[in-house]
Amino acid sequence: MNSNTLVSRRSAVTLLLLFLALVPFATALAQEAPAIPGLINPADGGVYDTHAPLLQWTNVEADTYKIVIKTEDGTKYLKYKLNGAEVCSEFLDCSYSLATSGDSFDENGVYTWKIVAKNEFGKSKSETATFTIDFPGAPELISPLPGATVGGNTSFEFQEVNAATRYTLVVKNTVTKEKFKVSVDNPVCSSGICSLSLDETLEPGAYSWKVKSEQPPMPNKSKSEKQTFTVEAL
């Protein structure tokens, strides 16, 4: 056997051994970790007037999904580990309702969340989405209009918030800083418009006003924008 033949056979054996070594590696690569899940709801930048939003994300056919929700300062708020077969449909996205576990956001504010998908070959993490909880929802002010001049016994009108059962009217003298408040449970609102009046008669001057909505016993409070008006001199 000449040297060229011997070299050829050795090369062939080497290539065969290399191939056999790469087969398990290639097989392992074919069995991959789940794809990266996409967050659907709450969406990044979204504002939600519910204390228990439905969590939704894309189905990447993972064995398990871990939901991690944090407060704005990074403190872990809620965490769930879920079986993929129980929260995902073959042809639909995955979803989980906080009501299932009896949890909710009992403080309005900014939160972040992400999903970790896992199977026997590894795991993948979604992007992080930031959202705001504002429950039961901020009232929209109607009257007095911004900058209006009114009498000292004026009434204050605002849009009804469907989930609210208590409203607090706050009026402030912008010069003296004196505040006037009145709270009403389940007021009668006509055609979606609520009206509240103070017990006091306002003295002439410049004022601001806002309305807070609540749903006791939930501690959440939603605040309207602040608007200004003037009480005319008699």
N, CA, C and O of each residue as an XYZ file, in Angstrom:
936
protein
N       0.857     -1.184      0.000
C       0.000      0.000      0.000
C       0.892      1.232      0.000
O       1.740      1.421      0.872
N       0.666      2.065     -1.016
C       1.525      3.239     -1.096
C       1.079      4.298     -0.108
O       0.003      4.212      0.482
N       1.923      5.291      0.058
C       1.657      6.334      1.071
C       0.438      7.167      0.723
O      -0.273      7.603      1.628
N       0.170      7.404     -0.547
C      -0.988      8.206     -0.946
C      -2.289      7.526     -0.570
O      -3.239      8.170     -0.126
N      -2.319      6.197     -0.756
C      -3.529      5.442     -0.407
C      -3.759      5.484      1.093
O      -4.894      5.626      1.548
N      -2.679      5.359      1.866
C      -2.781      5.381      3.318
C      -3.291      6.732      3.806
O      -4.129      6.799      4.706
N      -2.786      7.800      3.212
C      -3.227      9.141      3.576
C      -4.698      9.330      3.254
O      -5.431      9.932      4.039
N      -5.142      8.822      2.104
C      -6.534      8.956      1.685
C      -7.457      8.239      2.650
O      -8.514      8.750      3.021
N      -7.033      7.021      3.058
C      -7.873      6.262      3.978
C      -7.949      6.957      5.342
O      -9.006      7.002      5.971
N      -6.811      7.498      5.786
C      -6.813      8.203      7.063
C      -7.707      9.440      6.998
O      -8.408      9.758      7.959
N      -7.680     10.132      5.866
C      -8.526     11.315      5.690
C      -9.997     10.939      5.704
O     -10.827     11.649      6.272
N     -10.309      9.826      5.078
C     -11.697      9.369      5.027
C     -12.195      9.006      6.421
O     -13.324      9.322      6.796
N     -11.312      8.322      7.196
C     -11.694      7.954      8.564
C     -11.904      9.204      9.414
O     -12.845      9.288     10.203
N     -11.008     10.170      9.235
C     -11.127     11.425      9.987
C     -12.428     12.142      9.666
O     -13.108     12.623     10.572
N     -12.778     12.221      8.400
C     -14.016     12.869      7.987
C     -15.234     12.140      8.523
O     -16.222     12.764      8.911
N     -15.156     10.783      8.544
C     -16.268      9.988      9.057
C     -16.465     10.249     10.544
O     -17.588     10.425     11.017
N     -15.329     10.270     11.284
C     -15.424     10.521     12.727
C     -15.960     11.928     13.002
O     -16.743     12.132     13.930
N     -15.530     12.893     12.189
C     -16.000     14.264     12.349
C     -17.493     14.348     12.079
O     -18.224     15.042     12.785
N     -17.940     13.637     11.049
C     -19.364     13.629     10.706
C     -20.194     13.033     11.834
O     -21.233     13.569     12.216
N     -19.699     11.884     12.370
C     -20.427     11.231     13.455
C     -20.483     12.107     14.701
O     -21.451     12.061     15.459
N     -19.437     12.905     14.906
C     -19.417     13.798     16.062
C     -20.387     14.966     15.883
O     -20.954     15.466     16.855
N     -20.572     15.393     14.638
C     -21.426     16.545     14.376
C     -22.902     16.189     14.314
O     -23.747     17.070     14.470
N     -23.235     14.930     14.091
C     -24.644     14.533     13.984
C     -25.432     14.857     15.258
O     -26.491     15.480     15.180
N     -24.925     14.437     16.447
C     -25.680     14.804     17.663
C     -25.780     16.308     17.861
O     -26.798     16.811     18.337
N     -24.704     17.035     17.489
C     -24.706     18.483     17.636
C     -25.770     19.119     16.739
O     -26.489     20.026     17.159
N     -25.860     18.632     15.502
C     -26.859     19.146     14.573
C     -28.266     18.814     15.041
O     -29.193     19.612     14.901
N     -28.404     17.610     15.603
C     -29.711     17.202     16.115
C     -30.130     18.104     17.273
O     -31.296     18.486     17.380
N     -29.171     18.442     18.142
C     -29.458     19.309     19.280
C     -29.877     20.696     18.814
O     -30.760     21.322     19.399
N     -29.214     21.178     17.727
C     -29.573     22.491     17.208
C     -30.997     22.510     16.663
O     -31.693     23.522     16.747
N     -31.425     21.364     16.095
C     -32.768     21.278     15.540
C     -33.828     21.324     16.631
O     -34.972     21.697     16.372
N     -33.456     20.948     17.845
C     -34.371     20.967     18.977
C     -34.084     22.227     19.784
O     -33.240     22.224     20.680
N     -34.787     23.289     19.463
C     -34.435     24.601     19.981
C     -35.357     25.061     21.097
O     -36.425     24.497     21.336
N     -34.901     26.100     21.763
C     -35.730     26.781     22.755
C     -36.888     27.475     22.038
O     -36.828     27.661     20.822
N     -37.937     27.861     22.760
C     -39.077     28.522     22.112
C     -38.682     29.837     21.447
O     -37.694     30.468     21.823
N     -39.460     30.230     20.466
C     -39.275     31.546     19.856
C     -39.603     32.621     20.899
O     -40.192     32.334     21.942
N     -39.217     33.843     20.602
C     -39.477     34.949     21.537
C     -40.947     35.330     21.480
O     -41.443     35.681     20.410
N     -41.661     35.270     22.609
C     -43.084     35.654     22.597
C     -43.257     37.160     22.442
O     -42.420     37.940     22.895
N     -44.340     37.556     21.802
C     -44.653     38.972     21.639
C     -45.786     39.375     22.566
O     -46.789     38.669     22.664
N     -45.637     40.486     23.234
C     -46.665     40.970     24.156
C     -47.766     41.693     23.378
O     -47.489     42.505     22.495
N     -49.002     41.386     23.718
C     -50.157     41.980     23.033
C     -50.897     42.949     23.944
O     -51.142     44.094     23.567
N     -51.251     42.498     25.135
C     -52.021     43.311     26.074
C     -51.619     42.968     27.501
O     -51.607     41.792     27.865
N     -51.286     43.971     28.324
C     -51.225     45.411     28.054
C     -50.117     45.771     27.063
O     -49.023     45.207     27.103
N     -50.415     46.702     26.190
C     -49.445     47.126     25.184
C     -48.506     48.171     25.756
O     -48.845     48.876     26.706
N     -47.327     48.262     25.171
C     -46.348     49.249     25.632
C     -46.911     50.660     25.457
O     -47.328     51.038     24.363
N     -46.918     51.427     26.536
C     -47.434     52.789     26.492
C     -48.929     52.905     26.714
O     -49.466     54.013     26.702
N     -49.622     51.777     26.918
C     -51.069     51.802     27.081
C     -51.505     52.288     28.456
O     -50.783     52.126     29.439
N     -52.697     52.890     28.519
C     -53.306     53.320     29.772
C     -54.623     52.560     29.932
O     -55.451     52.557     29.021
N     -54.821     51.917     31.085
C     -55.961     51.022     31.267
C     -56.790     51.432     32.483
O     -56.265     51.606     33.583
N     -58.115     51.585     32.256
C     -59.007     51.986     33.344
C     -59.662     50.761     33.993
O     -60.846     50.787     34.329
N     -58.890     49.704     34.161
C     -59.343     48.502     34.845
C     -58.280     48.080     35.842
O     -57.093     48.318     35.618
N     -58.687     47.456     36.942
C     -57.713     46.998     37.928
C     -57.285     45.556     37.666
O     -56.424     45.027     38.368
N     -57.888     44.914     36.649
C     -57.531     43.524     36.337
C     -57.525     43.309     34.827
O     -58.395     42.609     34.307
N     -56.560     43.896     34.108
C     -56.524     43.736     32.648
C     -56.225     42.303     32.251
O     -55.540     41.576     32.971
N     -56.742     41.904     31.099
C     -56.439     40.587     30.548
C     -55.033     40.612     29.967
O     -54.706     41.494     29.173
N     -54.196     39.652     30.356
C     -52.834     39.559     29.840
C     -52.844     38.663     28.605
O     -53.356     37.545     28.657
N     -52.282     39.146     27.493
C     -52.270     38.386     26.245
C     -50.894     38.460     25.593
O     -50.233     39.497     25.632
N     -50.468     37.344     24.990
C     -49.189     37.281     24.291
C     -49.261     36.226     23.207
O     -50.175     35.402     23.197
N     -48.294     36.245     22.288
C     -48.313     35.310     21.165
C     -47.939     33.904     21.617
O     -47.118     33.723     22.516
N     -48.543     32.932     20.989
C     -48.294     31.528     21.296
C     -47.032     31.060     20.575
O     -46.993     31.041     19.344
N     -46.004     30.685     21.328
C     -44.762     30.162     20.729
C     -44.595     28.680     21.052
O     -43.497     28.131     20.965
N     -45.707     28.044     21.427
C     -45.751     26.595     21.679
C     -44.744     26.167     22.744
O     -44.084     25.136     22.609
N     -44.635     26.960     23.792
C     -43.753     26.618     24.906
C     -44.485     25.683     25.873
O     -45.715     25.635     25.906
N     -43.699     24.943     26.656
C     -44.304     24.073     27.676
C     -44.875     24.907     28.816
O     -45.969     24.637     29.310
N     -44.119     25.926     29.228
C     -44.577     26.799     30.317
C     -44.293     28.252     29.965
O     -43.414     28.559     29.159
N     -45.061     29.136     30.594
C     -44.852     30.572     30.456
C     -44.792     31.183     31.850
O     -45.601     30.853     32.717
N     -43.848     32.058     32.055
C     -43.755     32.781     33.319
C     -44.059     34.247     33.068
O     -43.427     34.882     32.224
N     -45.030     34.784     33.802
C     -45.384     36.190     33.710
C     -44.727     36.926     34.875
O     -44.864     36.519     36.028
N     -44.025     37.993     34.577
C     -43.380     38.795     35.614
C     -43.845     40.242     35.460
O     -43.637     40.863     34.418
N     -44.476     40.772     36.511
C     -44.952     42.155     36.514
C     -44.237     42.912     37.623
O     -44.158     42.441     38.758
N     -43.714     44.093     37.285
C     -42.980     44.898     38.261
C     -43.544     46.304     38.342
O     -44.180     46.784     37.404
N     -43.308     46.962     39.472
C     -43.677     48.363     39.619
C     -42.647     49.222     38.893
O     -41.634     48.717     38.409
N     -42.912     50.514     38.823
C     -42.034     51.422     38.074
C     -40.610     51.427     38.620
O     -39.660     51.617     37.860
N     -40.446     51.219     39.934
C     -39.108     51.240     40.516
C     -38.406     49.883     40.443
O     -37.318     49.717     40.995
N     -39.024     48.914     39.763
C     -38.389     47.617     39.568
C     -38.739     46.567     40.602
O     -38.222     45.451     40.545
N     -39.613     46.902     41.553
C     -40.029     45.934     42.566
C     -40.989     44.916     41.954
O     -41.934     45.288     41.258
N     -40.747     43.637     42.213
C     -41.618     42.600     41.667
C     -42.996     42.702     42.305
O     -43.120     42.723     43.530
N     -44.033     42.766     41.471
C     -45.400     42.962     41.953
C     -46.212     41.669     41.886
O     -46.860     41.289     42.861
N     -46.178     40.994     40.736
C     -46.882     39.731     40.559
C     -46.041     38.799     39.698
O     -45.300     39.244     38.821
N     -46.165     37.496     39.959
C     -45.450     36.509     39.140
C     -46.290     35.243     39.066
O     -46.826     34.775     40.071
N     -46.396     34.690     37.844
C     -47.138     33.458     37.646
C     -46.330     32.514     36.757
O     -45.665     32.955     35.820
N     -46.388     31.225     37.049
C     -45.846     30.206     36.159
C     -47.012     29.380     35.670
O     -47.723     28.765     36.465
N     -47.215     29.362     34.342
C     -48.414     28.786     33.762
C     -48.081     27.664     32.787
O     -47.066     27.709     32.092
N     -48.943     26.666     32.747
C     -48.830     25.570     31.783
C     -49.329     26.067     30.433
O     -50.452     26.560     30.326
N     -48.499     25.939     29.403
C     -48.854     26.447     28.085
C     -50.154     25.866     27.555
O     -50.934     26.573     26.918
N     -50.397     24.584     27.813
C     -51.607     23.934     27.318
C     -52.866     24.507     27.947
O     -53.950     24.387     27.375
N     -52.742     25.122     29.104
C     -53.914     25.638     29.814
C     -54.234     27.088     29.457
O     -55.367     27.532     29.645
N     -53.256     27.827     28.948
C     -53.487     29.250     28.666
C     -53.381     29.598     27.186
O     -53.619     30.743     26.802
N     -53.030     28.631     26.358
C     -52.860     28.895     24.932
C     -53.751     27.978     24.106
O     -53.988     26.825     24.468
N     -54.238     28.508     22.997
C     -55.016     27.726     22.051
C     -54.155     27.443     20.832
O     -53.260     28.221     20.502
N     -54.422     26.340     20.172
C     -53.588     25.939     19.030
C     -53.575     26.998     17.941
O     -52.548     27.207     17.295
N     -54.697     27.667     17.730
C     -54.788     28.634     16.634
C     -54.943     30.073     17.126
O     -55.111     30.995     16.327
N     -54.886     30.260     18.456
C     -55.065     31.596     19.010
C     -53.895     31.969     19.898
O     -53.022     31.146     20.171
N     -53.882     33.221     20.350
C     -52.838     33.684     21.251
C     -53.074     33.140     22.655
O     -54.104     32.527     22.932
N     -52.107     33.373     23.531
C     -52.214     32.944     24.927
C     -52.795     34.083     25.749
O     -52.596     35.254     25.427
N     -53.511     33.738     26.808
C     -54.098     34.782     27.659
C     -54.253     34.273     29.080
O     -54.383     33.074     29.327
N     -54.233     35.229     30.010
C     -54.429     34.904     31.425
C     -55.130     36.076     32.093
O     -54.706     37.223     31.956
N     -56.198     35.784     32.809
C     -56.953     36.822     33.511
C     -56.529     36.879     34.964
O     -56.481     35.854     35.645
N     -56.219     38.083     35.442
C     -55.848     38.232     36.850
C     -56.979     37.794     37.772
O     -56.738     37.378     38.905
N     -58.220     37.888     37.280
C     -59.357     37.474     38.090
C     -59.290     35.986     38.426
O     -59.866     35.549     39.423
N     -58.590     35.206     37.600
C     -58.461     33.768     37.837
C     -57.797     33.492     39.175
O     -58.177     32.565     39.890
N     -56.798     34.307     39.510
C     -56.065     34.109     40.756
C     -56.525     35.062     41.846
O     -55.984     35.054     42.952
N     -57.521     35.882     41.540
C     -58.030     36.827     42.529
C     -57.125     38.015     42.751
O     -57.274     38.720     43.749
N     -56.188     38.259     41.848
C     -55.261     39.383     41.976
C     -55.771     40.588     41.191
O     -56.628     40.463     40.316
N     -55.235     41.740     41.518
C     -55.566     42.953     40.786
C     -54.534     44.020     41.112
O     -53.706     43.847     42.006
N     -54.593     45.132     40.373
C     -53.734     46.280     40.659
C     -54.501     47.192     41.605
O     -55.392     47.928     41.180
N     -54.154     47.144     42.891
C     -54.877     47.967     43.866
C     -54.234     49.327     44.076
O     -54.616     50.065     44.984
N     -53.261     49.657     43.241
C     -52.663     50.992     43.242
C     -52.487     51.447     41.805
O     -51.898     50.737     40.989
N     -52.995     52.620     41.498
C     -52.776     53.168     40.164
C     -51.309     53.561     40.007
O     -50.658     53.978     40.965
N     -50.807     53.423     38.797
C     -49.409     53.781     38.561
C     -48.868     53.113     37.317
O     -49.612     52.544     36.518
N     -47.556     53.193     37.171
C     -46.853     52.651     36.004
C     -46.264     51.292     36.355
O     -45.662     51.119     37.415
N     -46.445     50.329     35.455
C     -45.951     48.970     35.659
C     -45.242     48.480     34.402
O     -45.434     49.027     33.316
N     -44.424     47.447     34.560
C     -43.808     46.776     33.418
C     -44.120     45.287     33.509
O     -44.369     44.758     34.592
N     -44.102     44.611     32.345
C     -44.297     43.168     32.368
C     -43.548     42.504     31.221
O     -43.217     43.138     30.219
N     -43.290     41.218     31.392
C     -42.633     40.433     30.358
C     -43.060     38.970     30.506
O     -43.629     38.568     31.521
N     -42.773     38.199     29.477
C     -43.089     36.768     29.442
C     -41.800     35.985     29.229
O     -40.979     36.352     28.388
N     -41.620     34.905     29.989
C     -40.511     33.978     29.780
C     -41.106     32.649     29.323
O     -41.832     31.996     30.072
N     -40.794     32.257     28.094
C     -41.288     30.992     27.533
C     -40.218     29.915     27.698
O     -39.034     30.183     27.493
N     -40.619     28.712     28.064
C     -39.635     27.666     28.362
C     -40.112     26.311     27.869
O     -41.291     25.972     27.961
N     -39.154     25.539     27.339
C     -39.387     24.118     27.059
C     -38.152     23.337     27.514
O     -37.268     23.898     28.159
N     -38.089     22.054     27.182
C     -36.990     21.222     27.687
C     -35.633     21.590     27.096
O     -34.602     21.151     27.605
N     -35.618     22.385     26.037
C     -34.353     22.731     25.383
C     -33.842     24.123     25.746
O     -32.713     24.479     25.412
N     -34.669     24.903     26.426
C     -34.210     26.232     26.817
C     -35.371     27.189     27.034
O     -36.525     26.774     27.132
N     -35.057     28.452     27.107
C     -36.084     29.463     27.348
C     -35.790     30.726     26.553
O     -34.666     30.945     26.102
N     -36.809     31.545     26.389
C     -36.666     32.825     25.695
C     -37.495     33.870     26.414
O     -38.505     33.546     27.039
N     -37.071     35.130     26.327
C     -37.736     36.217     27.036
C     -38.295     37.228     26.039
O     -37.655     37.560     25.042
N     -39.479     37.700     26.327
C     -40.076     38.746     25.503
C     -39.419     40.087     25.803
O     -38.649     40.213     26.756
N     -39.728     41.083     24.986
C     -39.374     42.444     25.324
C     -40.207     42.868     26.541
O     -41.209     42.226     26.856
N     -39.807     43.925     27.211
C     -40.565     44.443     28.348
C     -41.493     45.560     27.879
O     -41.077     46.451     27.139
N     -42.751     45.507     28.312
C     -43.722     46.555     27.976
C     -44.062     47.357     29.233
O     -44.183     46.803     30.326
N     -44.212     48.654     29.059
C     -44.578     49.546     30.158
C     -45.997     50.038     29.953
O     -46.349     50.483     28.860
N     -46.817     49.962     30.995
C     -48.209     50.384     30.878
C     -48.647     51.087     32.167
O     -47.964     51.022     33.189
N     -49.788     51.753     32.096
C     -50.305     52.517     33.232
C     -51.692     52.022     33.621
O     -52.559     51.844     32.765
N     -51.895     51.803     34.914
C     -53.213     51.481     35.444
C     -53.815     52.754     36.027
O     -53.215     53.389     36.894
N     -55.002     53.125     35.553
C     -55.711     54.298     36.058
C     -57.172     53.903     36.269
O     -58.026     54.168     35.422
N     -57.446     53.270     37.400
C     -58.773     52.739     37.706
C     -59.437     53.576     38.787
O     -58.766     53.946     39.750
N     -60.721     53.894     38.676
C     -61.695     53.422     37.682
C     -61.727     54.229     36.393
O     -62.525     53.940     35.502
N     -60.876     55.228     36.285
C     -60.827     56.062     35.087
C     -61.026     57.521     35.455
O     -61.826     57.842     36.334
N     -60.312     58.389     34.797
C     -60.369     59.816     35.120
C     -61.609     60.468     34.519
O     -61.886     60.282     33.334
N     -62.365     61.235     35.321
C     -63.534     61.960     34.781
C     -63.093     63.058     33.813
O     -62.029     63.655     33.975
N     -63.912     63.308     32.823
C     -63.661     64.415     31.894
C     -64.502     65.609     32.329
O     -65.725     65.510     32.429
N     -63.847     66.729     32.584
C     -64.545     67.922     33.070
C     -65.320     68.604     31.946
O     -64.855     68.682     30.809
N     -66.511     69.095     32.287
C     -67.377     69.736     31.289
C     -67.583     71.215     31.593
O     -67.350     72.068     30.736
N     -68.027     71.520     32.833
C     -68.364     72.904     33.173
C     -68.066     73.166     34.649
O     -68.355     72.317     35.492
N     -67.489     74.334     34.978
C     -67.207     75.504     34.129
C     -66.093     75.218     33.111
O     -65.181     74.431     33.366
N     -66.195     75.871     31.974
C     -65.156     75.751     30.961
C     -63.877     76.434     31.433
O     -63.938     77.326     32.278
N     -62.732     76.039     30.912
C     -61.472     76.676     31.317
C     -61.529     78.197     31.104
O     -61.842     78.679     30.016
N     -61.219     78.932     32.174
C     -61.189     80.385     32.083
C     -62.538     81.056     32.199
O     -62.629     82.275     32.056
N     -63.604     80.286     32.458
C     -64.949     80.873     32.533
C     -65.113     81.737     33.786
O     -64.407     81.556     34.778
N     -66.045     82.664     33.720
C     -66.421     83.482     34.875
C     -67.821     83.056     35.312
O     -68.754     83.045     34.509
N     -67.958     82.702     36.603
C     -69.224     82.135     37.090
C     -69.615     82.790     38.406
O     -68.878     83.614     38.948
N     -70.785     82.413     38.910
C     -71.238     82.893     40.205
C     -70.707     82.012     41.324
O     -70.166     80.936     41.070
N     -70.860     82.463     42.554
C     -70.303     81.748     43.699
C     -71.013     80.452     44.037
O     -70.481     79.633     44.786
N     -72.220     80.252     43.490
C     -72.967     79.027     43.748
C     -73.026     78.122     42.522
O     -73.981     77.363     42.357
N     -72.033     78.195     41.681
C     -72.043     77.408     40.452
C     -72.008     75.912     40.735
O     -71.491     75.483     41.767
N     -72.549     75.135     39.836
C     -72.449     73.671     39.918
C     -71.351     73.211     38.961
O     -71.010     73.908     38.006
N     -70.810     72.036     39.233
C     -69.672     71.513     38.470
C     -70.108     70.223     37.761
O     -70.570     69.279     38.402
N     -69.958     70.196     36.440
C     -70.399     69.048     35.646
C     -69.214     68.312     35.047
O     -68.211     68.918     34.669
N     -69.347     66.986     34.966
C     -68.278     66.144     34.410
C     -68.885     64.862     33.862
O     -70.007     64.494     34.208
N     -68.136     64.195     33.012
C     -68.602     62.942     32.410
C     -68.617     61.825     33.444
O     -67.688     61.700     34.243
N     -69.654     61.026     33.430
C     -69.760     59.877     34.321
C     -68.713     58.824     33.961
O     -68.451     58.583     32.782
N     -68.122     58.206     34.965
C     -67.176     57.102     34.771
C     -67.914     55.819     35.136
O     -68.371     55.662     36.268
N     -68.031     54.913     34.187
C     -68.883     53.739     34.380
C     -68.527     52.926     35.617
O     -69.419     52.439     36.311
N     -67.243     52.772     35.901
C     -66.833     51.913     37.019
C     -66.787     52.644     38.352
O     -66.573     52.015     39.389
N     -66.980     53.947     38.348
C     -66.874     54.729     39.586
C     -68.173     54.688     40.381
O     -69.264     54.724     39.813
N     -68.040     54.611     41.703
C     -69.207     54.674     42.593
C     -69.099     55.827     43.582
O     -70.016     56.057     44.371
N     -68.002     56.543     43.546
C     -67.824     57.712     44.414
C     -67.034     58.774     43.649
O     -66.073     58.476     42.941
N     -67.476     60.031     43.818
C     -66.769     61.165     43.219
C     -66.462     62.191     44.301
O     -67.271     62.421     45.200
N     -65.296     62.799     44.205
C     -64.921     63.881     45.106
C     -64.573     65.113     44.285
O     -63.680     65.077     43.438
N     -65.278     66.192     44.540
C     -65.009     67.473     43.883
C     -64.050     68.262     44.766
O     -64.278     68.411     45.967
N     -62.974     68.767     44.162
C     -61.985     69.565     44.894
C     -61.838     70.918     44.200
O     -61.459     70.992     43.032
N     -62.140     71.970     44.927
C     -62.009     73.335     44.407
C     -60.981     74.063     45.265
O     -60.993     73.953     46.491
N     -60.094     74.806     44.613
C     -59.020     75.484     45.344
C     -58.893     76.933     44.903
O     -58.862     77.235     43.710
N     -58.821     77.819     45.878
C     -58.540     79.219     45.578
C     -57.057     79.326     45.233
O     -56.203     79.012     46.061
N     -56.754     79.760     44.035
C     -55.368     79.754     43.569
C     -54.511     80.830     44.222
O     -53.287     80.813     44.085
N     -55.139     81.770     44.933
C     -54.387     82.833     45.612
C     -54.203     82.484     47.086
O     -53.081     82.479     47.593
N     -55.292     82.198     47.760
C     -55.222     81.913     49.207
C     -54.879     80.452     49.494
O     -54.484     80.116     50.611
N     -55.028     79.579     48.488
C     -54.772     78.138     48.602
C     -55.836     77.419     49.437
O     -55.664     76.246     49.770
N     -56.912     78.090     49.772
C     -57.993     77.460     50.532
C     -58.708     76.434     49.653
O     -59.007     76.692     48.487
N     -58.979     75.251     50.246
C     -59.621     74.173     49.500
C     -61.041     73.930     49.980
O     -61.363     74.112     51.154
N     -61.890     73.510     49.029
C     -63.276     73.150     49.325
C     -63.526     71.774     48.697
O     -63.190     71.546     47.535
N     -64.117     70.862     49.473
C     -64.332     69.507     48.977
C     -65.748     69.036     49.269
O     -66.383     69.460     50.234
N     -66.222     68.144     48.403
C     -67.470     67.434     48.657
C     -67.366     66.069     47.985
O     -66.941     65.968     46.834
N     -67.761     65.007     48.715
C     -67.743     63.638     48.183
C     -69.165     63.091     48.157
O     -69.935     63.288     49.097
N     -69.503     62.403     47.069
C     -70.845     61.839     46.910
C     -70.729     60.408     46.410
O     -70.004     60.135     45.452
N     -71.449     59.488     47.064
C     -71.512     58.102     46.615
C     -72.710     57.912     45.693
O     -73.818     58.366     45.976
N     -72.452     57.226     44.577
C     -73.508     56.876     43.617
C     -74.429     58.050     43.267
O     -75.643     57.947     43.444
N     -73.882     59.145     42.782
C     -74.733     60.283     42.414
C     -75.614     59.942     41.210
O     -75.269     59.073     40.409
N     -76.722     60.613     41.091
C     -77.589     60.425     39.935
C     -77.033     61.262     38.784
O     -76.961     62.488     38.869
N     -76.645     60.586     37.718
C     -76.053     61.271     36.567
C     -77.011     61.137     35.386
O     -77.429     60.031     35.041
N     -77.349     62.242     34.782
C     -78.296     62.261     33.678
C     -77.582     62.203     32.338
O     -76.742     63.047     32.025
N     -77.935     61.186     31.549
C     -77.347     61.018     30.203
C     -75.830     61.016     30.243
O     -75.176     61.545     29.344
N     -75.269     60.415     31.295
C     -73.824     60.285     31.389
C     -73.115     61.513     31.912
O     -71.885     61.561     31.907
N     -73.862     62.509     32.365
C     -73.250     63.733     32.895
C     -73.623     63.876     34.369
O     -74.801     63.871     34.725
N     -72.610     64.002     35.217
C     -72.816     64.154     36.659
C     -72.639     65.616     37.044
O     -71.920     66.368     36.385
N     -73.314     66.006     38.133
C     -73.231     67.385     38.601
C     -73.087     67.405     40.116
O     -73.847     66.746     40.826
N     -72.099     68.170     40.616
C     -71.888     68.328     42.046
C     -71.799     69.813     42.390
O     -71.371     70.632     41.577
N     -72.210     70.135     43.607
C     -72.121     71.516     44.087
C     -71.507     71.530     45.467
O     -71.652     70.578     46.234
N     -70.828     72.605     45.778
C     -70.234     72.769     47.101
C     -71.290     73.242     48.100
O     -72.299     73.836     47.719
N     -71.045     72.972     49.369
C     -71.924     73.483     50.421
C     -71.682     74.972     50.647
O     -72.581     75.692     51.082
N     -70.464     75.434     50.350
C     -70.100     76.830     50.570
C     -70.367     77.678     49.316
O     -70.405     77.164     48.198
N     -70.547     78.958     49.525
C     -70.603     79.919     48.434
C     -69.205     80.483     48.245
O     -68.608     80.995     49.193
N     -68.688     80.396     47.052
C     -67.317     80.842     46.785
C     -67.250     82.365     46.709
O     -68.086     83.012     46.079
N     -66.236     82.916     47.366
C     -65.981     84.342     47.297
C     -65.386     84.689     45.934
O     -64.796     83.827     45.282
N     -65.532     85.930     45.498
C     -64.924     86.338     44.229
C     -63.414     86.053     44.224
O     -62.732     86.237     45.232
N     -62.915     85.604     43.083
C     -61.488     85.305     42.973
C     -61.214     84.239     41.925
O     -62.106     83.825     41.184
N     -59.961     83.804     41.881
C     -59.513     82.798     40.908
C     -59.455     81.430     41.573
O     -58.975     81.293     42.699
N     -59.951     80.416     40.860
C     -60.025     79.068     41.420
C     -59.587     78.022     40.385
O     -59.550     78.273     39.180
N     -59.259     76.844     40.915
C     -59.061     75.670     40.074
C     -59.984     74.570     40.595
O     -60.403     74.605     41.752
N     -60.306     73.583     39.733
C     -61.148     72.475     40.181
C     -60.770     71.182     39.483
O     -60.255     71.185     38.365
N     -61.034     70.092     40.156
C     -60.794     68.758     39.618
C     -61.754     67.793     40.295
O     -62.376     68.127     41.303
N     -61.870     66.606     39.740
C     -62.751     65.577     40.287
C     -61.978     64.269     40.388
O     -61.267     63.885     39.459
N     -62.122     63.587     41.526
C     -61.536     62.269     41.738
C     -62.648     61.226     41.665
O     -63.747     61.439     42.176
N     -62.352     60.100     41.026
C     -63.314     58.996     40.968
C     -62.745     57.792     41.700
O     -61.537     57.555     41.692
N     -63.638     57.031     42.335
C     -63.234     55.851     43.104
C     -64.274     54.742     42.957
O     -65.375     54.957     42.449
N     -63.894     53.559     43.413
C     -64.825     52.439     43.534
C     -64.511     51.707     44.833
O     -63.899     50.639     44.806
N     -64.922     52.266     45.973
C     -64.665     51.606     47.253
C     -65.254     50.189     47.247
O     -66.303     49.965     46.643
N     -64.587     49.224     47.917
C     -63.439     49.410     48.813
C     -62.083     49.406     48.121
O     -61.055     49.453     48.797
N     -62.050     49.351     46.767
C     -60.760     49.432     46.091
C     -60.099     50.764     46.430
O     -60.764     51.800     46.398
N     -58.806     50.761     46.754
C     -58.142     52.014     47.148
C     -57.762     52.912     45.976
O     -57.370     54.061     46.182
N     -57.872     52.405     44.754
C     -57.485     53.201     43.584
C     -58.281     54.485     43.473
O     -59.470     54.527     43.790
N     -57.603     55.541     43.015
C     -58.266     56.817     42.749
C     -57.761     57.371     41.418
O     -56.558     57.398     41.154
N     -58.703     57.812     40.587
C     -58.348     58.444     39.319
C     -58.674     59.928     39.399
O     -59.749     60.305     39.865
N     -57.759     60.763     38.952
C     -57.933     62.212     39.031
C     -58.106     62.798     37.635
O     -57.404     62.430     36.693
N     -59.046     63.706     37.529
C     -59.220     64.427     36.274
C     -58.097     65.436     36.107
O     -57.286     65.642     37.010
N     -58.064     66.055     34.947
C     -57.168     67.185     34.768
C     -57.661     68.332     35.647
O     -58.783     68.287     36.152
N     -56.843     69.341     35.829
C     -57.229     70.516     36.635
C     -57.571     71.661     35.683
O     -56.839     71.925     34.729
N     -58.688     72.336     35.952
C     -59.090     73.489     35.152
C     -59.332     74.701     36.051
O     -59.625     74.556     37.238
N     -59.208     75.884     35.480
C     -59.357     77.122     36.267
C     -60.613     77.882     35.838
O     -61.104     77.743     34.717
N     -61.106     78.684     36.770
C     -62.258     79.547     36.503
C     -62.195     80.729     37.459
O     -61.375     80.751     38.377
N     -63.046     81.691     37.246
C     -63.082     82.882     38.087
C     -64.503     83.098     38.614
O     -65.476     82.979     37.869
N     -64.607     83.413     39.895
C     -65.888     83.769     40.487
C     -66.010     85.298     40.422
O     -65.158     86.021     40.938
N     -67.062     85.765     39.792
C     -67.211     87.195     39.574
C     -67.585     87.921     40.870
O     -68.197     87.343     41.769
N     -67.214     89.163     40.941
C     -67.586     90.007     42.078
C     -69.053     90.412     41.947
O     -69.527     90.691     40.846
N     -69.757     90.442     43.052
C     -71.186     90.809     43.032
C     -71.360     92.311     42.863
O     -72.488     92.801     42.824
